[in-house]
Amino acid sequence: MTIFQPSEGRTRKISTIEQAHFWLQKAWPVSDRNRDVALGQIDAAMDCLAPVGAARAAFLLAVDTAGFQADVPAAD
């Protein structure tokens, strides 16, 4: 998926769960509950304790509440 950062006018491509985890942990501009939930879901998915779909949904919610826009490709 591609994340658009309106405040900076640039995009960032997130193509792996590791990239989403790194970005949330190290470069996320908002420290809120949705970020924390997304990190927890991603950690659980990486440990095979939660579905990847749940991690993706939590990440998209964090994207939305941080004021970003996500361009999510349709599933084939």
Buried (B, 14 or more C-beta within 10 A) or exposed (E): BEBBBEEEEEEBEBEEBEEBBBBBEEEBEEEEEBBEBBBEBBBBBBEEEBEBEBBBBBBBBBBEBBEBEEEEEEEE
